[in-house]
Amino acid sequence: MNSPSRGVSLSIREGLCIEQRPDPCGLVLFGASGDLAERKLFPALNHLSEKGLLPKGFFVVGVARSEMSEAVFRHRAGGFGAAHYLRGDYGDPATYAALAKLLSELDARHGTRGNAIFYLAVPPTLYAEVPRRLQEAGLLQGVRPGGWSRVVIEKPFGRDLDSARALDAELAGLLREDQLYRIDHYLGKETVQNILMFRFANSIFEPVWNRDHVDHVQISVLEEVGVEHRAGYYDGSGVVRDMFQNHMLQLLALVAMDPPSSFDPDRVRDEKVRVLRALKPLPPRELSKCAVLGQYEGYRKEAGVAPGSGTPTYGALRLELDNWRWRGVPFYLRTGKRLSRRGAEIAVRFKSVPHSLFRTLAPADLESNTLVFRIQPDEGIELTFEAKKPGPKLCLGALTMKFDYAEAFGERPPEAYHRLLLDCMLGDPTLFMRRDAVAESWSFLSPLLDPKALVAEAYAPGSAGPARAERLLEADGRRWRTS
């Protein structure tokens, strides 16, 4: 028994703490001089190294256009002794010929068995070109016979349904689906992963996880910051492409999915896709009844934003699933920038008691039970319920039982990329998006991508967002959670 903090009693069964070390492999990072590599990928690799989770045979090769010495690159990578740098243009065959030669040498030196991961931290316009050049260099079937190759690509996976299908068609001609890892960093967050464990490892929740007991579900990802250094990219994408197509709909799928037959990656992903297919289509002519878009005041003055831009920085949706489990239960999704607070959570609001036993209290006077998965900044789980206060014969109050990861385990949860990089090395695609999930997401959101379909409403920075977003819930007799 381990009790790391007051009020938390945590029993860890060591036999159920399972973590594998991957097979030997090399990691080739395209875009190694970029922001993503420095802020996320290198810290993730160093974390895995500190935890003893990197393969025994392992090396990193950074590829980028920038001039950089190997010593400087090793310093940026956190001091990896087995870190190497190759300067070259991503479209130049000579770059890949030099890479093939270097990988062959490093494979023999480090004993990586011909295994390699190619991570594309590059602009989306290169998502097909880099794999095509790798194929021409003979690197997509392993560095040598008997090895394997995997390719990781960052979002966005296309800009709409047609471009996503076109990209997938190109990649399908180069890679098998089991070689392609479409990364959505939100799925690597500890609280997000815990949704599956919480739901399917505890028998008390599944019986009430349906339309008979759940009133509605709210999924919120709120940011205090604006577009900052991403203005150039963001102005061409907006909140629907940047957040809803991947993060928001994936969170919805995890909450609403049916139990898979096993924890096999494809069985889990099958159930998530079924959720996306069950979404009731957004009505193109009546979008304002179920969707709100907004843009924070001052957005058009941000460096890199086009004058007169109509790009939305806020979005709220009211969704329903047309299936047995959830029919009639609304799911409310919202996300935006320059808001009054930062936070990401999933709140499952249960139905109110149908009848009050207490003569002076109506059912509406009793707080509904709410289960909250706090994704950031304070990762944890909360359950709100009614209890009697000490003293008077009848005095009820709403109590919140909280579980906080940092308090319970004595450390902050690791960053999402730690888990996702390790899973890619292990060949476990459970937390990565599959081709059909990408297509279903784009298909559902297509009506919102028409810039004339819904005008973005202005909202003040530091506010809760557009006023019409509040009315989206008020029309149902509900309101957004404020904390």
Secondary structure, DSSP 8 states (H G I E B T S, - for coil): -EEEETTEEE---GGG-------SEEEEEETTTSHHIIIIIHHHHHHHHHTT-S-SSEEEEEEESS---HHHHHHHTTS-TTEEEEE--TT-HHHHHHHHHHHHHHHHHHT-TT-EEEEE-S-GGGTTHHHHHHHHTT-TT-SSTT--EEEEEES---SSHHHHHHHHHHHHTT--GGGEEEE-GGGGSHHHHHHHHHHHS-TTTGGGSSTTTEEEEEEEEE-SS--GGGHHHHTTTHHIIIIIIIIIHHHHHHHH----SSS-HHHHHHHHHHHHHHB----GGGGGGTEEEEEETTGGGSTT--TT----SEEEEEE-B-STTTTT--EEEEEESSBS--EEEEEEEE---SS-SSTT--GGGS---EEEEEEESS-EEEEEEEEE-SSSSS-EEEEEEEEEHHHHHSS----HHHHHHHHHHHT--TTSB-HHHHHHHHHHHGGGG-TTTS--EEE-TTBSS-HHHHHHHHTTT------
